[in-house]
């Protein structure tokens, strides 16, 4: 299998938006993700909705709740990923969701169906490294992307970074997802701490809301993850697909013009 994630990181910093399937409805969400993919996103975090999204702030919580009310399921989400591949989306698609719905679906069946649909990996915020062995043994070559935070002790940071596959999702702030007014002054030091233990790309998420902030983070990190701002901007638009195109182009342009440090 060609490793689409490694390919994506050949030109850095990468732009990685998050968008949940099923919001504001299933068909629109597929169109939005296609628009993001074809207008500047290098990798997309595809949201799988769950009723208790612990790591997510109010914007994403509300969006995933609407998706659930409209009837989104794991099965429909995987079919949507397959449809995106059929529409010519070639960039990596990482499934971001919580562990409970995957277990309810059946772990081996979920991973098999995700592979067949064309997923490239997984982000599961409520599955810590210490409890992930069953999942990773079934997932095989598809990486489980690990998350690190400013509060991660050095020993844990080293263990996660040393064994990282795909890339590392570095949470830039403590707390849940959501836009912040400014980027933490300590971010550069935090990224440096992680890089001491790994050669895997380091992507920063949580709190990045504008192209200017993305550019600022892009000077330090290998990739920039934009979740709440993406969901809020596109979901609140009367023309979500057109808004998605412009959103991707604006962030891609900012990152392409990131000054080299």
Secondary structure, DSSP 8 states (H G I E B T S, - for coil): ---HHHHHTTSSSEEEEEEETTSS-HHHHHHHHHHHHTTT-SEEEEE---TT-TT--HHHHHHHHHHHHTT--HHHHHHHHHHHHHTT--SEEEEE--HHHHHHH-HHHHHHHHHHHT--EEE-TT--GGG-HHHHHHHTTSEEEEEEETT--HHHHHHHHHT--SEEEEE-SSSSS---SS--TTHHHHHHHHHTS--SEEEEESS--SHHHHHHHHTTSSEEEE-HHHHHHHHT-SSHHHHHHHHHHHHHHHHHT----
